[in-house]
Amino acid sequence: MDGGLQILTHQGQWINVHIPPNAILIQLGDQLESHIHRVLVGKYKARRISIGTLHGPSIDKLVAPALEFVDDTHPLAYHGMTYSDALEANNRYEIEVQSCIEQLRIPSL
């Protein structure tokens, strides 16, 4: 494959993603693990359209673990933060894409 979408595996290897002609690829994050990805431009020119969208709660909404699922057996593992703060944190960690969640982790006792 000369150019196109690639994803980074957990082993640190970039692999090509085959997308059939006239297909629509949707990448989800949050509830599912979001892949670190890139697009390479090859010598063969192909028409490609990318649309990045972001959907979330209102900007000042607190995003936090649901307390009804927290008890002595299942202690709170993460702090909450506003959606605005979460977006800012993601931008600060642009190079280390998966790092934002780590600043919310509550250390084990």
Jmol script that loads the backbone (N, CA, C; Angstrom):
load data "model"
ATOM      1  N   MET A   1       0.854  -1.176   0.000  1.00  0.00           N
ATOM      2  CA  MET A   1       0.000   0.000   0.000  1.00  0.00           C
ATOM      3  C   MET A   1       0.898   1.237   0.000  1.00  0.00           C
ATOM      4  N   ASP A   2       0.597   2.148  -0.859  1.00  0.00           N
ATOM      5  CA  ASP A   2       1.375   3.378  -0.957  1.00  0.00           C
ATOM      6  C   ASP A   2       0.518   4.538  -0.468  1.00  0.00           C
ATOM      7  N   GLY A   3       0.614   4.857   0.799  1.00  0.00           N
ATOM      8  CA  GLY A   3      -0.184   5.927   1.374  1.00  0.00           C
ATOM      9  C   GLY A   3      -1.498   5.406   1.917  1.00  0.00           C
ATOM     10  N   GLY A   4      -2.148   6.230   2.724  1.00  0.00           N
ATOM     11  CA  GLY A   4      -3.436   5.860   3.285  1.00  0.00           C
ATOM     12  C   GLY A   4      -3.417   5.864   4.804  1.00  0.00           C
ATOM     13  N   LEU A   5      -4.501   5.366   5.380  1.00  0.00           N
ATOM     14  CA  LEU A   5      -4.669   5.355   6.828  1.00  0.00           C
ATOM     15  C   LEU A   5      -3.840   4.253   7.471  1.00  0.00           C
ATOM     16  N   GLN A   6      -3.190   4.606   8.576  1.00  0.00           N
ATOM     17  CA  GLN A   6      -2.451   3.632   9.374  1.00  0.00           C
ATOM     18  C   GLN A   6      -2.827   3.823  10.841  1.00  0.00           C
ATOM     19  N   ILE A   7      -2.807   2.712  11.602  1.00  0.00           N
ATOM     20  CA  ILE A   7      -3.015   2.794  13.047  1.00  0.00           C
ATOM     21  C   ILE A   7      -1.800   2.219  13.753  1.00  0.00           C
ATOM     22  N   LEU A   8      -1.554   2.717  14.961  1.00  0.00           N
ATOM     23  CA  LEU A   8      -0.424   2.267  15.767  1.00  0.00           C
ATOM     24  C   LEU A   8      -0.894   1.140  16.681  1.00  0.00           C
ATOM     25  N   THR A   9      -0.239  -0.027  16.587  1.00  0.00           N
ATOM     26  CA  THR A   9      -0.603  -1.167  17.427  1.00  0.00           C
ATOM     27  C   THR A   9      -0.026  -0.985  18.828  1.00  0.00           C
ATOM     28  N   HIS A  10      -0.468  -1.816  19.762  1.00  0.00           N
ATOM     29  CA  HIS A  10       0.070  -1.777  21.128  1.00  0.00           C
ATOM     30  C   HIS A  10       1.546  -2.176  21.158  1.00  0.00           C
ATOM     31  N   GLN A  11       2.018  -2.837  20.102  1.00  0.00           N
ATOM     32  CA  GLN A  11       3.428  -3.233  20.021  1.00  0.00           C
ATOM     33  C   GLN A  11       4.290  -2.145  19.379  1.00  0.00           C
ATOM     34  N   GLY A  12       3.681  -0.990  19.033  1.00  0.00           N
ATOM     35  CA  GLY A  12       4.441   0.117  18.468  1.00  0.00           C
ATOM     36  C   GLY A  12       4.660   0.037  16.969  1.00  0.00           C
ATOM     37  N   GLN A  13       3.897  -0.792  16.280  1.00  0.00           N
ATOM     38  CA  GLN A  13       4.024  -0.940  14.825  1.00  0.00           C
ATOM     39  C   GLN A  13       2.887  -0.196  14.126  1.00  0.00           C
ATOM     40  N   TRP A  14       3.216   0.503  13.036  1.00  0.00           N
ATOM     41  CA  TRP A  14       2.187   1.132  12.212  1.00  0.00           C
ATOM     42  C   TRP A  14       1.687   0.101  11.213  1.00  0.00           C
ATOM     43  N   ILE A  15       0.369  -0.097  11.159  1.00  0.00           N
ATOM     44  CA  ILE A  15      -0.189  -1.041  10.190  1.00  0.00           C
ATOM     45  C   ILE A  15      -1.195  -0.320   9.296  1.00  0.00           C
ATOM     46  N   ASN A  16      -1.266  -0.776   8.048  1.00  0.00           N
ATOM     47  CA  ASN A  16      -2.189  -0.190   7.082  1.00  0.00           C
ATOM     48  C   ASN A  16      -3.615  -0.644   7.362  1.00  0.00           C
ATOM     49  N   VAL A  17      -4.568   0.249   7.120  1.00  0.00           N
ATOM     50  CA  VAL A  17      -5.986  -0.071   7.260  1.00  0.00           C
ATOM     51  C   VAL A  17      -6.582  -0.079   5.861  1.00  0.00           C
ATOM     52  N   HIS A  18      -7.115  -1.222   5.450  1.00  0.00           N
ATOM     53  CA  HIS A  18      -7.751  -1.312   4.132  1.00  0.00           C
ATOM     54  C   HIS A  18      -9.170  -0.765   4.232  1.00  0.00           C
ATOM     55  N   ILE A  19      -9.463   0.222   3.417  1.00  0.00           N
ATOM     56  CA  ILE A  19     -10.805   0.795   3.361  1.00  0.00           C
ATOM     57  C   ILE A  19     -11.312   0.585   1.939  1.00  0.00           C
ATOM     58  N   PRO A  20     -12.383  -0.181   1.759  1.00  0.00           N
ATOM     59  CA  PRO A  20     -12.902  -0.432   0.415  1.00  0.00           C
ATOM     60  C   PRO A  20     -13.327   0.870  -0.263  1.00  0.00           C
ATOM     61  N   PRO A  21     -13.276   0.912  -1.592  1.00  0.00           N
ATOM     62  CA  PRO A  21     -13.732   2.103  -2.321  1.00  0.00           C
ATOM     63  C   PRO A  21     -15.172   2.457  -1.940  1.00  0.00           C
ATOM     64  N   ASN A  22     -15.459   3.736  -1.858  1.00  0.00           N
ATOM     65  CA  ASN A  22     -16.790   4.270  -1.551  1.00  0.00           C
ATOM     66  C   ASN A  22     -17.276   3.917  -0.142  1.00  0.00           C
ATOM     67  N   ALA A  23     -16.369   3.530   0.740  1.00  0.00           N
ATOM     68  CA  ALA A  23     -16.746   3.193   2.119  1.00  0.00           C
ATOM     69  C   ALA A  23     -16.631   4.420   3.010  1.00  0.00           C
ATOM     70  N   ILE A  24     -17.313   4.376   4.131  1.00  0.00           N
ATOM     71  CA  ILE A  24     -17.205   5.405   5.161  1.00  0.00           C
ATOM     72  C   ILE A  24     -16.612   4.740   6.396  1.00  0.00           C
ATOM     73  N   LEU A  25     -15.534   5.313   6.909  1.00  0.00           N
ATOM     74  CA  LEU A  25     -14.887   4.791   8.111  1.00  0.00           C
ATOM     75  C   LEU A  25     -15.205   5.730   9.267  1.00  0.00           C
ATOM     76  N   ILE A  26     -15.693   5.176  10.358  1.00  0.00           N
ATOM     77  CA  ILE A  26     -15.997   5.970  11.544  1.00  0.00           C
ATOM     78  C   ILE A  26     -15.119   5.462  12.677  1.00  0.00           C
ATOM     79  N   GLN A  27     -14.325   6.360  13.268  1.00  0.00           N
ATOM     80  CA  GLN A  27     -13.476   6.002  14.406  1.00  0.00           C
ATOM     81  C   GLN A  27     -14.108   6.568  15.662  1.00  0.00           C
ATOM     82  N   LEU A  28     -14.352   5.701  16.626  1.00  0.00           N
ATOM     83  CA  LEU A  28     -14.967   6.114  17.883  1.00  0.00           C
ATOM     84  C   LEU A  28     -13.929   6.141  18.987  1.00  0.00           C
ATOM     85  N   GLY A  29     -14.128   7.012  19.945  1.00  0.00           N
ATOM     86  CA  GLY A  29     -13.260   7.049  21.115  1.00  0.00           C
ATOM     87  C   GLY A  29     -14.099   6.968  22.367  1.00  0.00           C
ATOM     88  N   ASP A  30     -13.506   7.245  23.488  1.00  0.00           N
ATOM     89  CA  ASP A  30     -14.164   7.282  24.796  1.00  0.00           C
ATOM     90  C   ASP A  30     -14.679   5.916  25.228  1.00  0.00           C
ATOM     91  N   GLN A  31     -15.882   5.525  24.823  1.00  0.00           N
ATOM     92  CA  GLN A  31     -16.436   4.234  25.242  1.00  0.00           C
ATOM     93  C   GLN A  31     -15.604   3.080  24.703  1.00  0.00           C
ATOM     94  N   LEU A  32     -15.053   3.245  23.510  1.00  0.00           N
ATOM     95  CA  LEU A  32     -14.149   2.266  22.919  1.00  0.00           C
ATOM     96  C   LEU A  32     -12.763   2.885  22.903  1.00  0.00           C
ATOM     97  N   GLU A  33     -11.736   2.074  22.862  1.00  0.00           N
ATOM     98  CA  GLU A  33     -10.378   2.616  22.819  1.00  0.00           C
ATOM     99  C   GLU A  33     -10.150   3.313  21.484  1.00  0.00           C
ATOM    100  N   SER A  34      -9.673   4.526  21.526  1.00  0.00           N
ATOM    101  CA  SER A  34      -9.380   5.284  20.317  1.00  0.00           C
ATOM    102  C   SER A  34      -7.959   4.970  19.863  1.00  0.00           C
ATOM    103  N   HIS A  35      -7.806   4.621  18.606  1.00  0.00           N
ATOM    104  CA  HIS A  35      -6.483   4.293  18.076  1.00  0.00           C
ATOM    105  C   HIS A  35      -5.710   5.553  17.718  1.00  0.00           C
ATOM    106  N   ILE A  36      -4.420   5.533  17.994  1.00  0.00           N
ATOM    107  CA  ILE A  36      -3.540   6.572  17.470  1.00  0.00           C
ATOM    108  C   ILE A  36      -3.397   6.256  15.990  1.00  0.00           C
ATOM    109  N   HIS A  37      -3.615   7.258  15.151  1.00  0.00           N
ATOM    110  CA  HIS A  37      -3.621   6.999  13.716  1.00  0.00           C
ATOM    111  C   HIS A  37      -2.950   8.142  12.960  1.00  0.00           C
ATOM    112  N   ARG A  38      -2.651   7.866  11.702  1.00  0.00           N
ATOM    113  CA  ARG A  38      -2.070   8.871  10.818  1.00  0.00           C
ATOM    114  C   ARG A  38      -2.479   8.526   9.390  1.00  0.00           C
ATOM    115  N   VAL A  39      -2.329   9.502   8.500  1.00  0.00           N
ATOM    116  CA  VAL A  39      -2.594   9.288   7.080  1.00  0.00           C
ATOM    117  C   VAL A  39      -1.338   9.668   6.315  1.00  0.00           C
ATOM    118  N   LEU A  40      -0.863   8.757   5.493  1.00  0.00           N
ATOM    119  CA  LEU A  40       0.305   9.007   4.656  1.00  0.00           C
ATOM    120  C   LEU A  40      -0.146   9.303   3.236  1.00  0.00           C
ATOM    121  N   VAL A  41       0.485  10.283   2.635  1.00  0.00           N
ATOM    122  CA  VAL A  41       0.191  10.609   1.241  1.00  0.00           C
ATOM    123  C   VAL A  41       1.194   9.872   0.380  1.00  0.00           C
ATOM    124  N   GLY A  42       0.694   9.051  -0.520  1.00  0.00           N
ATOM    125  CA  GLY A  42       1.563   8.257  -1.382  1.00  0.00           C
ATOM    126  C   GLY A  42       1.696   8.872  -2.757  1.00  0.00           C
ATOM    127  N   LYS A  43       2.404   8.173  -3.626  1.00  0.00           N
ATOM    128  CA  LYS A  43       2.617   8.690  -4.978  1.00  0.00           C
ATOM    129  C   LYS A  43       1.361   8.579  -5.835  1.00  0.00           C
ATOM    130  N   TYR A  44       0.431   7.679  -5.444  1.00  0.00           N
ATOM    131  CA  TYR A  44      -0.818   7.555  -6.187  1.00  0.00           C
ATOM    132  C   TYR A  44      -1.832   8.510  -5.583  1.00  0.00           C
ATOM    133  N   LYS A  45      -2.326   9.394  -6.393  1.00  0.00           N
ATOM    134  CA  LYS A  45      -3.270  10.396  -5.895  1.00  0.00           C
ATOM    135  C   LYS A  45      -4.661   9.776  -5.802  1.00  0.00           C
ATOM    136  N   ALA A  46      -5.239   9.818  -4.633  1.00  0.00           N
ATOM    137  CA  ALA A  46      -6.591   9.313  -4.415  1.00  0.00           C
ATOM    138  C   ALA A  46      -7.407  10.426  -3.778  1.00  0.00           C
ATOM    139  N   ARG A  47      -8.649  10.524  -4.172  1.00  0.00           N
ATOM    140  CA  ARG A  47      -9.521  11.529  -3.587  1.00  0.00           C
ATOM    141  C   ARG A  47      -9.940  11.044  -2.205  1.00  0.00           C
ATOM    142  N   ARG A  48      -9.722  11.884  -1.214  1.00  0.00           N
ATOM    143  CA  ARG A  48     -10.018  11.503   0.159  1.00  0.00           C
ATOM    144  C   ARG A  48     -10.604  12.709   0.880  1.00  0.00           C
ATOM    145  N   ILE A  49     -11.635  12.482   1.648  1.00  0.00           N
ATOM    146  CA  ILE A  49     -12.244  13.542   2.447  1.00  0.00           C
ATOM    147  C   ILE A  49     -12.248  13.088   3.898  1.00  0.00           C
ATOM    148  N   SER A  50     -11.739  13.930   4.791  1.00  0.00           N
ATOM    149  CA  SER A  50     -11.766  13.632   6.223  1.00  0.00           C
ATOM    150  C   SER A  50     -12.573  14.706   6.930  1.00  0.00           C
ATOM    151  N   ILE A  51     -13.446  14.286   7.818  1.00  0.00           N
ATOM    152  CA  ILE A  51     -14.248  15.219   8.599  1.00  0.00           C
ATOM    153  C   ILE A  51     -14.060  14.863  10.066  1.00  0.00           C
ATOM    154  N   GLY A  52     -13.460  15.758  10.804  1.00  0.00           N
ATOM    155  CA  GLY A  52     -13.281  15.531  12.236  1.00  0.00           C
ATOM    156  C   GLY A  52     -14.392  16.219  13.008  1.00  0.00           C
ATOM    157  N   THR A  53     -15.082  15.494  13.843  1.00  0.00           N
ATOM    158  CA  THR A  53     -16.139  16.090  14.662  1.00  0.00           C
ATOM    159  C   THR A  53     -15.936  15.685  16.114  1.00  0.00           C
ATOM    160  N   LEU A  54     -16.414  16.507  16.990  1.00  0.00           N
ATOM    161  CA  LEU A  54     -16.300  16.243  18.414  1.00  0.00           C
ATOM    162  C   LEU A  54     -17.680  16.420  19.029  1.00  0.00           C
ATOM    163  N   HIS A  55     -18.145  15.396  19.694  1.00  0.00           N
ATOM    164  CA  HIS A  55     -19.449  15.453  20.350  1.00  0.00           C
ATOM    165  C   HIS A  55     -19.248  15.201  21.833  1.00  0.00           C
ATOM    166  N   GLY A  56     -19.920  15.966  22.636  1.00  0.00           N
ATOM    167  CA  GLY A  56     -19.780  15.782  24.070  1.00  0.00           C
ATOM    168  C   GLY A  56     -20.858  16.546  24.815  1.00  0.00           C
ATOM    169  N   PRO A  57     -20.775  16.557  26.128  1.00  0.00           N
ATOM    170  CA  PRO A  57     -21.761  17.286  26.936  1.00  0.00           C
ATOM    171  C   PRO A  57     -21.534  18.791  26.840  1.00  0.00           C
ATOM    172  N   SER A  58     -22.390  19.571  27.499  1.00  0.00           N
ATOM    173  CA  SER A  58     -22.172  21.017  27.514  1.00  0.00           C
ATOM    174  C   SER A  58     -20.819  21.304  28.164  1.00  0.00           C
ATOM    175  N   ILE A  59     -20.211  22.396  27.763  1.00  0.00           N
ATOM    176  CA  ILE A  59     -18.821  22.697  28.077  1.00  0.00           C
ATOM    177  C   ILE A  59     -18.551  22.771  29.585  1.00  0.00           C
ATOM    178  N   ASP A  60     -19.542  23.199  30.384  1.00  0.00           N
ATOM    179  CA  ASP A  60     -19.326  23.332  31.824  1.00  0.00           C
ATOM    180  C   ASP A  60     -19.826  22.124  32.621  1.00  0.00           C
ATOM    181  N   LYS A  61     -20.223  21.068  31.941  1.00  0.00           N
ATOM    182  CA  LYS A  61     -20.742  19.855  32.598  1.00  0.00           C
ATOM    183  C   LYS A  61     -19.611  19.083  33.274  1.00  0.00           C
ATOM    184  N   LEU A  62     -19.844  18.649  34.515  1.00  0.00           N
ATOM    185  CA  LEU A  62     -18.869  17.827  35.222  1.00  0.00           C
ATOM    186  C   LEU A  62     -18.951  16.400  34.691  1.00  0.00           C
ATOM    187  N   VAL A  63     -17.827  15.883  34.252  1.00  0.00           N
ATOM    188  CA  VAL A  63     -17.731  14.501  33.783  1.00  0.00           C
ATOM    189  C   VAL A  63     -17.000  13.734  34.879  1.00  0.00           C
ATOM    190  N   ALA A  64     -17.686  12.757  35.465  1.00  0.00           N
ATOM    191  CA  ALA A  64     -17.127  12.038  36.613  1.00  0.00           C
ATOM    192  C   ALA A  64     -17.707  10.626  36.665  1.00  0.00           C
ATOM    193  N   PRO A  65     -17.039   9.742  37.389  1.00  0.00           N
ATOM    194  CA  PRO A  65     -17.587   8.392  37.559  1.00  0.00           C
ATOM    195  C   PRO A  65     -18.966   8.450  38.232  1.00  0.00           C
ATOM    196  N   ALA A  66     -19.853   7.553  37.830  1.00  0.00           N
ATOM    197  CA  ALA A  66     -21.193   7.477  38.422  1.00  0.00           C
ATOM    198  C   ALA A  66     -21.080   6.916  39.840  1.00  0.00           C
ATOM    199  N   LEU A  67     -21.470   7.707  40.818  1.00  0.00           N
ATOM    200  CA  LEU A  67     -21.291   7.322  42.219  1.00  0.00           C
ATOM    201  C   LEU A  67     -22.117   6.105  42.625  1.00  0.00           C
ATOM    202  N   GLU A  68     -23.189   5.805  41.905  1.00  0.00           N
ATOM    203  CA  GLU A  68     -23.975   4.616  42.258  1.00  0.00           C
ATOM    204  C   GLU A  68     -23.217   3.317  41.999  1.00  0.00           C
ATOM    205  N   PHE A  69     -22.106   3.398  41.271  1.00  0.00           N
ATOM    206  CA  PHE A  69     -21.283   2.215  41.023  1.00  0.00           C
ATOM    207  C   PHE A  69     -20.061   2.146  41.944  1.00  0.00           C
ATOM    208  N   VAL A  70     -19.954   3.091  42.869  1.00  0.00           N
ATOM    209  CA  VAL A  70     -18.815   3.146  43.788  1.00  0.00           C
ATOM    210  C   VAL A  70     -19.248   2.622  45.158  1.00  0.00           C
ATOM    211  N   ASP A  71     -18.474   1.689  45.699  1.00  0.00           N
ATOM    212  CA  ASP A  71     -18.714   1.178  47.051  1.00  0.00           C
ATOM    213  C   ASP A  71     -17.388   0.664  47.606  1.00  0.00           C
ATOM    214  N   ASP A  72     -17.420  -0.009  48.750  1.00  0.00           N
ATOM    215  CA  ASP A  72     -16.183  -0.507  49.364  1.00  0.00           C
ATOM    216  C   ASP A  72     -15.460  -1.516  48.479  1.00  0.00           C
ATOM    217  N   THR A  73     -16.216  -2.292  47.730  1.00  0.00           N
ATOM    218  CA  THR A  73     -15.623  -3.293  46.842  1.00  0.00           C
ATOM    219  C   THR A  73     -15.109  -2.671  45.549  1.00  0.00           C
ATOM    220  N   HIS A  74     -15.767  -1.596  45.112  1.00  0.00           N
ATOM    221  CA  HIS A  74     -15.410  -0.913  43.864  1.00  0.00           C
ATOM    222  C   HIS A  74     -15.147   0.561  44.168  1.00  0.00           C
ATOM    223  N   PRO A  75     -13.965   0.885  44.714  1.00  0.00           N
ATOM    224  CA  PRO A  75     -13.678   2.274  45.100  1.00  0.00           C
ATOM    225  C   PRO A  75     -13.524   3.190  43.881  1.00  0.00           C
ATOM    226  N   LEU A  76     -13.680   4.469  44.144  1.00  0.00           N
ATOM    227  CA  LEU A  76     -13.515   5.482  43.108  1.00  0.00           C
ATOM    228  C   LEU A  76     -12.095   5.414  42.557  1.00  0.00           C
ATOM    229  N   ALA A  77     -11.952   5.313  41.251  1.00  0.00           N
ATOM    230  CA  ALA A  77     -10.627   5.189  40.636  1.00  0.00           C
ATOM    231  C   ALA A  77     -10.176   6.477  39.944  1.00  0.00           C
ATOM    232  N   TYR A  78     -11.124   7.387  39.637  1.00  0.00           N
ATOM    233  CA  TYR A  78     -10.792   8.611  38.912  1.00  0.00           C
ATOM    234  C   TYR A  78     -11.528   9.800  39.511  1.00  0.00           C
ATOM    235  N   HIS A  79     -10.891  10.969  39.477  1.00  0.00           N
ATOM    236  CA  HIS A  79     -11.537  12.225  39.823  1.00  0.00           C
ATOM    237  C   HIS A  79     -12.380  12.659  38.632  1.00  0.00           C
ATOM    238  N   GLY A  80     -13.297  13.574  38.863  1.00  0.00           N
ATOM    239  CA  GLY A  80     -14.055  14.170  37.768  1.00  0.00           C
ATOM    240  C   GLY A  80     -13.437  15.486  37.337  1.00  0.00           C
ATOM    241  N   MET A  81     -13.875  16.004  36.210  1.00  0.00           N
ATOM    242  CA  MET A  81     -13.468  17.332  35.739  1.00  0.00           C
ATOM    243  C   MET A  81     -14.525  17.838  34.772  1.00  0.00           C
ATOM    244  N   THR A  82     -14.553  19.146  34.559  1.00  0.00           N
ATOM    245  CA  THR A  82     -15.516  19.672  33.598  1.00  0.00           C
ATOM    246  C   THR A  82     -15.094  19.267  32.190  1.00  0.00           C
ATOM    247  N   TYR A  83     -16.053  19.257  31.297  1.00  0.00           N
ATOM    248  CA  TYR A  83     -15.751  18.899  29.914  1.00  0.00           C
ATOM    249  C   TYR A  83     -14.747  19.887  29.320  1.00  0.00           C
ATOM    250  N   SER A  84     -14.868  21.163  29.684  1.00  0.00           N
ATOM    251  CA  SER A  84     -13.919  22.179  29.223  1.00  0.00           C
ATOM    252  C   SER A  84     -12.498  21.844  29.672  1.00  0.00           C
ATOM    253  N   ASP A  85     -12.340  21.476  30.943  1.00  0.00           N
ATOM    254  CA  ASP A  85     -11.016  21.103  31.454  1.00  0.00           C
ATOM    255  C   ASP A  85     -10.485  19.848  30.766  1.00  0.00           C
ATOM    256  N   ALA A  86     -11.379  18.906  30.468  1.00  0.00           N
ATOM    257  CA  ALA A  86     -10.961  17.682  29.776  1.00  0.00           C
ATOM    258  C   ALA A  86     -10.439  17.997  28.377  1.00  0.00           C
ATOM    259  N   LEU A  87     -11.114  18.896  27.666  1.00  0.00           N
ATOM    260  CA  LEU A  87     -10.653  19.277  26.327  1.00  0.00           C
ATOM    261  C   LEU A  87      -9.293  19.956  26.400  1.00  0.00           C
ATOM    262  N   GLU A  88      -9.111  20.851  27.376  1.00  0.00           N
ATOM    263  CA  GLU A  88      -7.816  21.516  27.552  1.00  0.00           C
ATOM    264  C   GLU A  88      -6.720  20.506  27.873  1.00  0.00           C
ATOM    265  N   ALA A  89      -7.021  19.555  28.735  1.00  0.00           N
ATOM    266  CA  ALA A  89      -6.032  18.538  29.108  1.00  0.00           C
ATOM    267  C   ALA A  89      -5.636  17.705  27.897  1.00  0.00           C
ATOM    268  N   ASN A  90      -6.592  17.355  27.065  1.00  0.00           N
ATOM    269  CA  ASN A  90      -6.273  16.592  25.857  1.00  0.00           C
ATOM    270  C   ASN A  90      -5.352  17.381  24.939  1.00  0.00           C
ATOM    271  N   ASN A  91      -5.561  18.682  24.839  1.00  0.00           N
ATOM    272  CA  ASN A  91      -4.707  19.512  23.987  1.00  0.00           C
ATOM    273  C   ASN A  91      -3.293  19.620  24.542  1.00  0.00           C
ATOM    274  N   ARG A  92      -3.146  19.663  25.867  1.00  0.00           N
ATOM    275  CA  ARG A  92      -1.814  19.743  26.475  1.00  0.00           C
ATOM    276  C   ARG A  92      -0.995  18.494  26.207  1.00  0.00           C
ATOM    277  N   TYR A  93      -1.655  17.365  26.074  1.00  0.00           N
ATOM    278  CA  TYR A  93      -0.965  16.088  25.896  1.00  0.00           C
ATOM    279  C   TYR A  93      -1.061  15.605  24.455  1.00  0.00           C
ATOM    280  N   GLU A  94      -0.944  16.528  23.509  1.00  0.00           N
ATOM    281  CA  GLU A  94      -1.105  16.175  22.096  1.00  0.00           C
ATOM    282  C   GLU A  94      -0.126  15.092  21.657  1.00  0.00           C
ATOM    283  N   ILE A  95       1.117  15.144  22.120  1.00  0.00           N
ATOM    284  CA  ILE A  95       2.108  14.151  21.715  1.00  0.00           C
ATOM    285  C   ILE A  95       1.801  12.794  22.347  1.00  0.00           C
ATOM    286  N   GLU A  96       1.519  12.770  23.646  1.00  0.00           N
ATOM    287  CA  GLU A  96       1.163  11.526  24.325  1.00  0.00           C
ATOM    288  C   GLU A  96      -0.353  11.442  24.382  1.00  0.00           C
ATOM    289  N   VAL A  97      -0.938  10.940  23.315  1.00  0.00           N
ATOM    290  CA  VAL A  97      -2.384  10.977  23.125  1.00  0.00           C
ATOM    291  C   VAL A  97      -3.159  10.340  24.273  1.00  0.00           C
ATOM    292  N   GLN A  98      -2.658   9.276  24.848  1.00  0.00           N
ATOM    293  CA  GLN A  98      -3.413   8.542  25.859  1.00  0.00           C
ATOM    294  C   GLN A  98      -3.171   9.045  27.282  1.00  0.00           C
ATOM    295  N   SER A  99      -2.457  10.160  27.488  1.00  0.00           N
ATOM    296  CA  SER A  99      -2.025  10.579  28.823  1.00  0.00           C
ATOM    297  C   SER A  99      -3.056  11.340  29.643  1.00  0.00           C
ATOM    298  N   CYS A 100      -4.048  11.932  29.044  1.00  0.00           N
ATOM    299  CA  CYS A 100      -4.986  12.791  29.772  1.00  0.00           C
ATOM    300  C   CYS A 100      -5.656  12.061  30.926  1.00  0.00           C
ATOM    301  N   ILE A 101      -6.085  10.845  30.724  1.00  0.00           N
ATOM    302  CA  ILE A 101      -6.806  10.097  31.757  1.00  0.00           C
ATOM    303  C   ILE A 101      -5.932   9.844  32.986  1.00  0.00           C
ATOM    304  N   GLU A 102      -4.616   9.763  32.782  1.00  0.00           N
ATOM    305  CA  GLU A 102      -3.721   9.454  33.899  1.00  0.00           C
ATOM    306  C   GLU A 102      -3.716  10.548  34.964  1.00  0.00           C
ATOM    307  N   GLN A 103      -3.946  11.800  34.579  1.00  0.00           N
ATOM    308  CA  GLN A 103      -3.948  12.865  35.579  1.00  0.00           C
ATOM    309  C   GLN A 103      -5.189  12.809  36.472  1.00  0.00           C
ATOM    310  N   LEU A 104      -6.191  12.034  36.094  1.00  0.00           N
ATOM    311  CA  LEU A 104      -7.408  11.902  36.889  1.00  0.00           C
ATOM    312  C   LEU A 104      -7.411  10.665  37.783  1.00  0.00           C
ATOM    313  N   ARG A 105      -6.458   9.770  37.556  1.00  0.00           N
ATOM    314  CA  ARG A 105      -6.429   8.514  38.321  1.00  0.00           C
ATOM    315  C   ARG A 105      -6.146   8.805  39.799  1.00  0.00           C
ATOM    316  N   ILE A 106      -6.923   8.178  40.666  1.00  0.00           N
ATOM    317  CA  ILE A 106      -6.715   8.282  42.107  1.00  0.00           C
ATOM    318  C   ILE A 106      -5.749   7.170  42.501  1.00  0.00           C
ATOM    319  N   PRO A 107      -4.619   7.510  43.120  1.00  0.00           N
ATOM    320  CA  PRO A 107      -3.654   6.463  43.499  1.00  0.00           C
ATOM    321  C   PRO A 107      -4.285   5.434  44.435  1.00  0.00           C
ATOM    322  N   SER A 108      -3.931   4.187  44.257  1.00  0.00           N
ATOM    323  CA  SER A 108      -4.430   3.116  45.135  1.00  0.00           C
ATOM    324  C   SER A 108      -3.865   3.298  46.531  1.00  0.00           C
ATOM    325  N   LEU A 109      -4.671   3.001  47.517  1.00  0.00           N
ATOM    326  CA  LEU A 109      -4.210   3.129  48.905  1.00  0.00           C
ATOM    327  C   LEU A 109      -3.476   1.892  49.352  1.00  0.00           C
TER     328      LEU A 109
END
end "model"
wireframe off; spacefill off
backbone 0.3
color backbone group
